[in-house]
Amino acid sequence: MPEQTAHAHKPFEGKISEETRQHFRTAREEFHKSIEGILPPELAEHRRKARKEILLAWRSMIDATLERMDEPKKKA
């Protein structure tokens, strides 16, 4: 299974040269830096908190589903 996870993070490995992929990574980093310079710092903090809330909501849904799976089946 670790091979699938590693492969999922590098879907273009072997299809696009490492040099090209590095240029894309650098371009993405520079783009992010330029956007950070334009947007107010409060937005980044708000976005971080919103992402955390979304993840907590997913965690809650998963926990509830796991709890229901552990309950014995009820007869109708």
Backbone as JSON, one array per atom type, in Angstrom:
{
  "sequence": "MPEQTAHAHKPFEGKISEETRQHFRTAREEFHKSIEGILPPELAEHRRKARKEILLAWRSMIDATLERMDEPKKKA",
  "N": [[0.81, -1.2, 0.0], [2.0, 1.31, 0.68], [3.35, 1.95, -1.68], [1.33, 2.75, -3.45], [0.43, 5.1, -2.23], [2.72, 6.72, -2.35], [2.97, 6.85, -5.1], [0.63, 8.17, -5.78], [1.12, 10.77, -5.07], [2.9, 11.59, -6.91], [1.96, 11.74, -9.71], [2.86, 12.29, -12.31], [5.35, 11.34, -12.58], [7.95, 10.0, -14.44], [6.6, 10.58, -16.74], [6.79, 13.26, -17.2], [9.64, 15.25, -17.3], [11.99, 15.5, -14.58], [13.21, 17.98, -14.35], [11.34, 19.69, -15.6], [9.14, 19.31, -13.87], [10.24, 20.42, -11.57], [10.46, 23.1, -12.33], [7.73, 23.73, -12.52], [7.01, 23.42, -9.8], [8.55, 25.47, -8.63], [7.43, 27.69, -9.92], [4.82, 27.55, -8.91], [5.31, 28.01, -6.17], [6.34, 30.65, -6.27], [4.11, 31.96, -7.31], [2.31, 31.63, -5.19], [3.63, 33.18, -3.26], [3.41, 35.71, -4.42], [0.66, 36.13, -4.37], [0.23, 36.13, -1.61], [1.37, 38.56, -1.0], [-0.45, 40.35, -2.01], [-2.93, 39.9, -0.8], [-4.67, 40.55, 2.31], [-3.19, 39.81, 5.54], [-5.01, 38.78, 7.37], [-6.8, 37.31, 5.91], [-5.46, 34.95, 5.26], [-5.24, 33.77, 7.77], [-7.95, 33.44, 8.38], [-8.66, 31.66, 6.34], [-7.1, 29.46, 7.06], [-8.3, 28.74, 9.5], [-10.87, 28.12, 8.6], [-10.35, 25.89, 6.97], [-9.52, 24.12, 8.94], [-11.9, 23.8, 10.4], [-13.49, 22.53, 8.49], [-12.11, 20.11, 8.23], [-12.46, 19.14, 10.85], [-15.21, 18.76, 10.8], [-15.42, 16.68, 8.91], [-14.03, 14.73, 10.36], [-15.8, 14.36, 12.49], [-18.04, 13.32, 11.14], [-16.98, 10.91, 10.2], [-16.3, 9.64, 12.63], [-18.89, 9.35, 13.73], [-20.01, 7.6, 11.88], [-18.37, 5.35, 12.22], [-19.04, 4.69, 14.85], [-21.74, 3.95, 14.51], [-21.34, 1.69, 12.96], [-20.21, -0.02, 14.8], [-22.3, -0.54, 16.52], [-24.64, -3.03, 17.57], [-26.64, -4.81, 15.2], [-29.97, -3.79, 14.77], [-33.07, -5.41, 15.13], [-35.94, -5.31, 13.05]],
  "CA": [[0.0, 0.0, 0.0], [2.81, 2.53, 0.63], [3.7, 2.3, -3.06], [0.22, 3.48, -4.04], [0.41, 6.44, -1.65], [3.84, 7.45, -2.93], [2.67, 7.08, -6.52], [-0.47, 9.13, -5.88], [1.66, 12.11, -4.9], [3.76, 11.88, -8.06], [1.29, 11.11, -10.84], [3.51, 12.55, -13.59], [6.71, 10.81, -12.54], [8.21, 9.14, -15.58], [5.92, 11.12, -17.91], [7.32, 14.61, -17.36], [11.0, 15.23, -16.74], [12.18, 16.09, -13.24], [13.51, 19.4, -14.53], [10.07, 20.37, -15.86], [8.37, 19.29, -12.63], [10.85, 21.38, -10.64], [10.05, 24.43, -12.79], [6.34, 23.92, -12.09], [7.0, 23.62, -8.34], [9.07, 26.81, -8.37], [6.42, 28.64, -10.38], [3.73, 27.51, -7.94], [5.78, 28.69, -4.95], [6.42, 32.08, -6.55], [2.74, 32.43, -7.44], [1.77, 31.73, -3.83], [4.26, 34.33, -2.61], [2.85, 36.95, -4.99], [-0.71, 36.26, -3.87], [0.33, 36.51, -0.21], [1.7, 39.98, -0.95], [-1.61, 41.13, -2.41], [-4.06, 39.7, 0.11], [-4.4, 40.91, 3.7], [-2.79, 38.66, 6.35], [-6.17, 38.23, 8.06], [-7.43, 36.34, 5.03], [-4.73, 33.68, 5.41], [-5.64, 33.2, 9.07], [-9.34, 33.02, 8.23], [-8.65, 30.47, 5.49], [-6.55, 28.35, 7.86], [-9.32, 28.33, 10.47], [-11.95, 27.5, 7.86], [-9.89, 24.55, 6.59], [-9.53, 23.29, 10.15], [-13.29, 23.49, 10.71], [-13.93, 21.53, 7.51], [-11.5, 18.83, 8.62], [-13.13, 18.68, 12.06], [-16.53, 18.26, 10.39], [-15.2, 15.36, 8.33], [-13.68, 13.81, 11.45], [-17.03, 14.08, 13.22], [-18.86, 12.41, 10.33], [-16.32, 9.6, 10.19], [-16.48, 9.07, 13.97], [-20.29, 8.93, 13.88], [-20.2, 6.42, 11.04], [-17.69, 4.23, 12.88], [-19.85, 4.32, 16.01], [-22.91, 3.21, 14.02], [-20.89, 0.38, 12.49], [-19.92, -0.83, 15.98], [-23.55, -0.88, 17.21], [-25.23, -4.26, 17.07], [-27.75, -4.59, 14.28], [-31.28, -3.82, 15.41], [-34.08, -6.15, 14.35], [-37.13, -4.49, 12.8]],
  "C": [[0.85, 1.26, 0.0], [3.19, 2.93, -0.78], [2.58, 3.11, -3.71], [0.19, 4.91, -3.53], [1.54, 7.28, -2.25], [3.56, 7.79, -4.39], [1.58, 8.14, -6.68], [0.04, 10.57, -5.77], [2.55, 12.53, -6.06], [3.14, 11.26, -9.32], [1.99, 11.29, -12.19], [4.94, 12.03, -13.63], [6.89, 9.82, -13.69], [7.56, 9.64, -16.86], [6.42, 12.52, -18.23], [8.67, 14.64, -16.67], [11.05, 15.91, -15.37], [12.45, 17.57, -13.34], [12.22, 20.2, -14.75], [9.22, 20.42, -14.6], [8.92, 20.29, -11.62], [10.49, 22.81, -11.04], [8.6, 24.73, -12.38], [6.25, 24.16, -10.59], [7.46, 25.02, -7.99], [8.06, 27.87, -8.78], [5.25, 28.7, -9.4], [4.11, 28.24, -6.65], [5.82, 30.21, -5.14], [5.02, 32.7, -6.69], [2.11, 32.62, -6.06], [2.35, 32.94, -3.09], [3.66, 35.64, -3.13], [1.44, 37.18, -4.49], [-0.69, 36.69, -2.4], [0.62, 38.0, -0.06], [0.52, 40.88, -1.27], [-2.72, 41.08, -1.36], [-3.69, 40.09, 1.54], [-4.06, 39.66, 4.53], [-3.97, 38.0, 7.07], [-6.87, 37.15, 7.23], [-6.76, 34.97, 5.18], [-5.12, 33.0, 6.71], [-7.08, 32.68, 9.0], [-9.42, 31.72, 7.42], [-8.13, 29.25, 6.26], [-7.6, 27.83, 8.84], [-10.48, 27.63, 9.78], [-11.58, 26.07, 7.43], [-9.94, 23.61, 7.78], [-10.95, 22.89, 10.5], [-13.85, 22.44, 9.75], [-13.38, 20.16, 7.87], [-12.15, 18.27, 9.89], [-14.52, 18.14, 11.75], [-16.41, 16.87, 9.78], [-14.88, 14.34, 9.4], [-14.93, 13.4, 12.21], [-17.92, 13.11, 12.45], [-18.28, 11.0, 10.31], [-16.49, 8.92, 11.53], [-17.9, 8.55, 14.17], [-20.57, 7.67, 13.07], [-19.56, 5.19, 11.68], [-18.48, 3.76, 14.1], [-21.08, 3.51, 15.59], [-22.51, 1.82, 13.55], [-20.62, -0.56, 13.66], [-21.17, -1.24, 16.74], [-24.07, -2.21, 16.67], [-26.42, -3.95, 16.18], [-29.06, -4.74, 15.02], [-32.25, -4.56, 14.51], [-35.34, -5.31, 14.22], [-38.38, -5.15, 13.32]]
}
